[in-house]
């Protein structure tokens, strides 16, 4: 069984995925890292050189390949991955995996993203907390309907150990 972690940027998908992988003895794959390795460019460089739509197409291709070749793997998706190309519906229909939405409140996301804007292409241009709050709110409004299709919804506002324990209790 694969476990696919879904949620907004800074929801903890990578950190939680690594910890889950250790506990379950599963491999961990971060889709952004898989793309960066395959393309020999950072996500930021892909966005800058080719644009978001090109990135979303590559994201779909790499996810499809990863799902075909993986078992007993925790896969952390990018925040936008579930929202393009019917990806969420495809994931839900795949009975060999479980989808987990890591739900985080806007204030917690703003706090986590505050010092990371330069590393994240979608928010690199945002300079104030107020603008970041507005951007995240708008983005979540668009993305939450996709995220909410996940089989499991987990409150991911707390500490990693508590979140991991909650996921394990829900999955098994």
C-alpha positions in Angstrom: 0.0 0.0 0.0 1.2 3.5 -0.8 0.2 6.5 1.3 -0.2 9.8 -0.5 0.0 13.0 1.6 -1.9 16.0 0.3 -2.1 19.5 1.6 -1.1 23.1 1.1 2.6 24.1 1.1 4.1 24.0 4.6 1.4 21.7 5.8 4.2 19.3 6.8 3.9 16.7 4.1 7.6 16.0 3.8 8.4 16.1 7.5 5.4 13.9 8.4 6.0 11.6 5.4 9.6 11.0 6.5 8.6 10.2 10.0 5.8 7.9 8.8 8.2 6.2 6.5 10.6 5.4 9.4 7.8 4.0 11.6 6.3 1.9 8.9 9.5 0.9 7.2 8.2 2.5 4.0 10.2 4.4 1.4 9.6 8.2 1.3 9.3 10.2 -1.9 8.7 13.9 -2.2 7.3 14.5 -5.6 9.0 17.9 -5.9 12.4 16.2 -5.3 11.6 13.5 -7.8 10.8 16.2 -10.4 14.0 18.2 -9.5 16.2 15.1 -9.9 14.5 14.1 -13.2 14.7 17.5 -14.7 18.0 18.6 -13.2 16.4 21.9 -12.2 14.8 23.2 -9.0 11.1 23.7 -8.9 11.7 27.4 -8.8 13.9 27.2 -12.0 11.3 25.1 -13.8 8.7 27.7 -12.9 10.9 30.6 -14.0 12.1 28.9 -17.3 8.9 27.2 -18.5 6.0 28.5 -16.4 3.5 26.8 -14.0 1.6 24.9 -16.7 4.7 23.2 -17.9 5.5 22.3 -14.3 2.0 20.9 -13.7 2.3 18.7 -16.8 5.7 17.3 -15.6 4.2 16.9 -12.1 1.5 14.6 -13.5 4.0 12.6 -15.6 6.3 12.0 -12.7 3.5 11.2 -10.3 2.1 8.6 -12.7 5.5 7.0 -13.1 6.1 7.0 -9.4 2.8 5.4 -8.6 3.5 2.6 -11.2 6.9 1.7 -9.7 6.2 2.2 -6.0 4.8 0.0 -3.3 4.9 0.6 0.5 5.9 4.2 -0.2 4.9 7.4 1.4 4.5 10.1 -1.3 4.3 13.8 -0.5 2.6 15.7 -3.3 3.1 19.4 -4.1 0.4 21.6 -2.8 -1.2 22.1 -6.3 -0.7 18.5 -7.5 -4.2 17.3 -6.6 -5.8 20.2 -8.4 -4.7 19.5 -11.9 -5.5 16.9 -14.6 -8.1 15.0 -12.5 -5.2 13.9 -10.3 -7.3 13.7 -7.2 -10.0 11.5 -8.8 -7.2 9.2 -10.2 -5.8 8.8 -6.7 -9.1 8.1 -5.1 -9.9 5.4 -7.7 -6.6 3.7 -7.1 -7.3 1.1 -4.4 -3.6 0.3 -3.8 -3.2 3.6 -2.0 -4.6 5.8 0.8 -4.9 9.6 0.5 -4.4 11.7 3.6 -5.1 15.5 3.6 -3.0 17.4 6.1 -5.3 20.2 7.1 -3.6 23.3 8.5 -5.2 26.7 9.4 -4.2 29.9 7.6 -2.5 31.5 10.6 -0.3 28.4 11.1 0.5 28.3 7.4 1.5 32.0 7.4 3.7 31.5 10.4 5.4 28.5 8.7 5.8 30.2 5.4 6.9 33.6 6.7 10.6 33.0 6.2 10.3 30.7 3.2 8.8 33.0 0.6 12.0 33.2 -1.5 12.2 29.4 -1.7 8.6 29.0 -2.9 7.8 30.1 -6.5 4.1 30.8 -5.9 4.8 33.2 -3.0 8.2 34.6 -3.8 6.7 38.0 -4.7 4.8 38.4 -1.4 6.4 40.8 1.1 3.9 41.1 4.0 2.0 38.9 6.3 -1.3 40.5 5.3 -0.6 39.8 1.6 0.5 36.2 2.4 -2.6 35.7 4.5 -4.8 36.9 1.6 -2.9 34.8 -0.9 -3.2 31.6 1.1 -6.9 32.2 1.9 -7.7 32.6 -1.8 -5.6 29.6 -2.8 -7.1 27.4 -0.1 -10.6 28.4 -1.2 -9.7 27.1 -4.7 -7.8 24.0 -3.5 -9.8 22.7 -0.5 -12.5 21.1 -2.6 -9.8 18.9 -4.1 -8.0 18.2 -0.8 -11.3 17.3 0.9 -11.7 14.4 -1.5 -8.9 12.6 0.4 -9.9 9.5 2.2 -8.6 10.8 5.5 -8.5 14.4 6.8 -6.0 15.0 9.6 -5.5 18.2 11.7 -1.9 19.0 11.1 -1.6 22.1 13.2 0.2 20.4 16.0 3.5 18.6 16.6 4.8 16.0 14.2 4.6 13.1 16.6 0.9 13.8 17.4 0.1 14.1 13.7 1.9 10.9 12.8 0.1 9.0 15.7 -3.2 10.3 14.5 -2.5 9.2 10.9 -1.5 5.7 12.1 -4.6 5.4 14.2 -6.8 6.4 11.2 -5.0 4.2 8.7 -4.6 1.0 10.6 
